[in-house]
Amino acid sequence: MGDHKEQPLRVGAAVRRRRRALELTLAVVAERSGLSVPFLSQVENDRARPSQTSLEKVADALRTTAVELLAAADPACSVDVVRAGDAEPGPHPQVRSLVRGHHQMQASEFTGDHEAGREFQYRNDQLMYVADGAVEIEAEGRAYRLGRGDTLYLTGGVRHRWRATVPDTRVLVVAVAEHIEAVRDRHR
């Protein structure tokens, strides 16, 4: 039996839709992201596949997240296998989406070091699980040290940053997708 969706994910149409929805030109997105207009044009036309770092720069320029661009890139399907080899090889930190398509949940695997200075704030709840190695997470003015097998749960809206504290760290981040309006129990 074959797996569903063995071809690489294409984000061009999602990037173009988002850019046009914001009424931005390629030149404006290029200026905001630090990427070239020709490269962005190639991405939008699926003639170039951006690295995770480039995709994050594009997402920041479009006031969204890389996860949301990836989610918008592929229609939802009921069964989808993401193979371990789907990550791009290289010496730099890697981010691999574990869920493709427009779903209610998003999950990513971060391998290697991570840009500790970058602050994150997601609309909805997320869970961070340390599969290997160790991390330090700063959230709500406190530092949390997590090792292999530890988890940290963050409710939506909590600003946080994190960094790997040992080489070859692997962190899984599972979150309610940004397009979902999570209902909060205010009586907790």
N, C-alpha and C positions, 0 to 999 in steps of 0.2 A: 504494500500500500504506500502510495506517495504522500508526502507531507504537503499541506496547503501552503502556498506562497514561498517557493524557494528563491524567487528572484529578489534582487536588492530593492530596498524601499526607495522611492523617489519622492522628494519633497518639493520639487519645483512648482507645481501647481498650488500647493499650500502657501508657499512663500509669496507667489504672485497674488493670490487671492487676498492675503493679509495686507500686503503692500497697497494694493488697490483700494481695499476697504478703508485704509487710513489716508487715502489720497496722497500717497508719497511717490516721488519719482525714484528711479534707480539711483540717480545721483545723490539724493538725500539719504537713502539707505546706505550707499557707499560711504558717504561722509560720516554718518553715525557709527557705522560698523568698522571702518578702517579697511574695508575690502574694496577691490576695484569694481567699477561698473561692468567691464567685460566679464569678470568672474561671476558677478551676481546675475547677469543676463544668462550666462551658461547654466547656472544653478536653476534659474526659473524655467529654462527650456530643457532641463534634465540632460544637458550635455556635460555637466560636471557634478560630481557628488561631493558636497562639502564635508570636511572633517567635523568631528564633534565640536571642536573649538570654534571653527568658522560658523557652524550652525548656531552656536550660542551667541556669537557676535551678531549674526543676522537677527536672531530672536530678540536680543536686547534692543537692537535698532528698531524693531517692529513692535516693541512693548509687549512681548509675549515670552514664552519659554520654548526651549528646544523640544521639550516633551510635547507641548501643544502643537508645534509645527509637525512633528512626527505623527502625532495622533490624527491630525487633519490630512495627512498625506495618503492615508490608506483607508478604505472603507472597512467597517467592522466586519468580522467574520466570527462564526461560532467556535471554530477550532483552528488554532494556528500554532505551529511549532517554531520556536526560535532556537536555532542550533548554537552550541557553544562557540563554534568557529565563525559566527556572524560578526564578531568584533574585528575592527581593522587592526592588523598587527603593527607594532612599532614600539619604540622605546618610551614614548610619552604616555601619560595617563590615558586610560581608555574609559569611555562611557558606552555602554551597550543597552539599547532599549530591549527589555524583556517582554514587552507587550506591544504589538503593532496594531495600528488602526485607531478608530475613534471609539474608545471604550469608556466605561465609568471608572476604571482603575488604570493607573499607569505604574510601571515598574522599570527601574534601571539598575544596572550593575556598574559600579565605579571600581576600576582596578588601578592600582598604583597610587602615586601621590595625587594630591588634589590642591587646587588653588585656595589656600587658607584665607586669603583676604576677601574673597567674594562672599557677599552676604546674600542669603536666600530668604524669601518670604513667599509662601504659597497660600493660595486662597483657602484650600481645604486641608484636611488632616493628612499626615504622612507618618510612616514607620521606617526607621533606619535600622538595618540588621547588619552586624559585622560578621561576615562569613569567614574571613581570614584576617589576621593582623590586628591592628588597634587604631583607634581614632580618638581625637579630642573634639568635642562639639561644644560650642558656646551658644547658649540660648537663654534669653531672659536674664542676662547678667551673671549667669553661672556657667562654669566649665564642667563638662561631664566627660570622664574617660571611660571608653568602652573597649572591651576586648572581644576576642572570638566568641561568638554565640550570644553576645549582648544585643539588646534592642533599645531604641529610644523612640518614644511616641511624641509627636509634636501636633498640637491642634492647629487648625488653620489660622493664618495671620501671625504666627510666631516668627520673628526674625531670628535667623541663626546662621552660623558659619561653622565649617568643620575642616579638619585636616587629618591626614594619615600620620601616625606617629612611628610606624615601622614600615620598612619596604614591603612591597607586594601585598599591600592591604587590599581587601575586596569588601565593598559595602553594597548592600542591596537597599534600594529606596523604593518603597511601595506607597503610592499616594492616590487619593481620590482625585480624579481628573479635574482640571481647572474649569471645564465647561459645565460641571455638575454643581448645582446649588445645594450644598449640604445643609441639612436641617439640624439645628443645634437644640439640644435639650437644655433649656435655660434654668431648669429647676435642679441642677446637680448640686 
